[in-house]
Amino acid sequence: MTDPSYRGQILVFTTPLIGNYGVPLNKTAIDDKDVGVVLESDKIQCSAVVVADVAEKFSHHSAVESLSSWCARNGVPGITGVDTRAITTLLRDQGTTLGRLAVGPDASLASPSAEEYWDPTTENLVAQASTKAPFELNPTGDVKIAVLDFGAKANILRALVRRGAAVTVLPWNYDFNQICDRYDGLFLSNGPGDPNHCMDAAMHLRRTMQEWDKPIFGICMGHQVIGMAAGMEAYRMMFGNRGHNQPVLALASAGSIKAGRVYVTSQNHQYALKLEDPFPAGWEPFFINCNDSSVEGIKSTAESGKKVWGVQFHPESAGGPLDTIEMFTDFLAECRAHKLQLNIPRAQPMDAAKVAPGLAHEIPQRVAVAA
Ligand SMILES: NC(=O)CC[C@H](N)C(=O)O
């Protein structure tokens, strides 16, 4: 409920009893090593929740309030006592649907006109969810990562900081090209709504990918923006992929990921990159969804000389399986290797004939540095 990617959505829980763990205290003080929250952001992001049976009594050592009191404090409506199985069946048949919560006598049998349904996808929800001003986490980290914030989950920032990165979080439409020299890697976050609202970011990124050869990694919305910058198209799926048990097949190896393996992943998306054959020059498919064959990841080819990856799923989990969590380690390892390579002084061209007459052919022209 606090994942900013759910902004604007009414969530229908298929688990019948919801709220029995209660809600923990969500601290909101950023210190320079922590992202400042326990949950995925500082507030409830979804528009409403629908649960079959809400637990008023909660029991968990870290809980401080019930689900309904938390919703009330956040001004987010919830409805209970409805048949979520019937709603799920309807959504399974007709796909994600515009919805509306109404209670009381006036609501019964009322059939609102189409204009009475708010369609969140018409708005740029990313502009609402993104940070308004840049901020830093763990400034003393050894590798400097810029994060384009489309509505980042806290656990993504945590995954970077816990692996030693100094993280600068930038607004979604910030032109990174102006400051790219200061960073060792670029990360593009998850975010709510239609990725086509982020075309400005994709255009900035297109230039970055042409002119900057350091590692770039994107998750979910970030992956879609990378795809759009590479010339691919993002479309709205009839059935989004959600939940914590989505199997994806790796089609290429990179870092900890091995081609041919299936990884179980956490997902939350309504849009996807269109599967193209062939892929744009310099790009290849990275992962494919085992259930619906949708694109789950793309990467730059070895021949392109670039290090760019995007995944549609959530390696940071929270919640869900940790099968792909090492992708953060892989990304930072690439950034560190790249940084090391840049910092090692290159061999100066020498006048071979003067240094060692007769041995000129043995003096290496370039020093190769192992990654
Ligand atoms: N979690 C995300 O980043 C989702 C991306 C995009 N909003 C989608 O629904 O496809």
The ligand as an ORCA input file, in Angstrom:
! r2SCAN-3c Opt
* xyz 0 1
  N       6.182     -0.830    -10.415
  C       6.360     -0.073    -11.470
  O       7.350      0.653    -11.622
  C       5.256     -0.065    -12.478
  C       5.595      0.629    -13.760
  C       4.368      1.119    -14.507
  N       3.694      2.104    -13.727
  C       3.436     -0.038    -14.817
  O       2.398     -0.161    -14.224
  O       3.753     -0.847    -15.669
*
